Amino acid sequence: MSEFRYAVNVVPKPGILDPQGRAVELSLPHLNITTVSRVRVGRRVELTVAADTEALALGVVDGLAKEMLSNPLIEAYTIELLVSAL
């Protein structure tokens, strides 16, 4: 059995209000930053899965992302393979 390291990145879906992102965006001019826009604030969850194959590990992570780590009505997620531990 191998270990697979993943990151799940969760952000509000397009069109969903993001008060944290808006607050960051409104603060940028106070730092003389005028070239950044459409800020979205989300969260990142990193985890290690023990599985026989990468496909099985990814299935576990995808299930967690859908059922527990995100709200599918208002959030979108991406899964990123970080490192395969030996």
Secondary structure, 3 states (H helix, E strand, C coil): CEEEEEEEEEEECCCCCCHHHHHHHHHHHHHCCCCCCCCCCCEEEEEEEEECCHHHHHHHHHHHHHHHHCCCCCEEEEEEEEEEEC
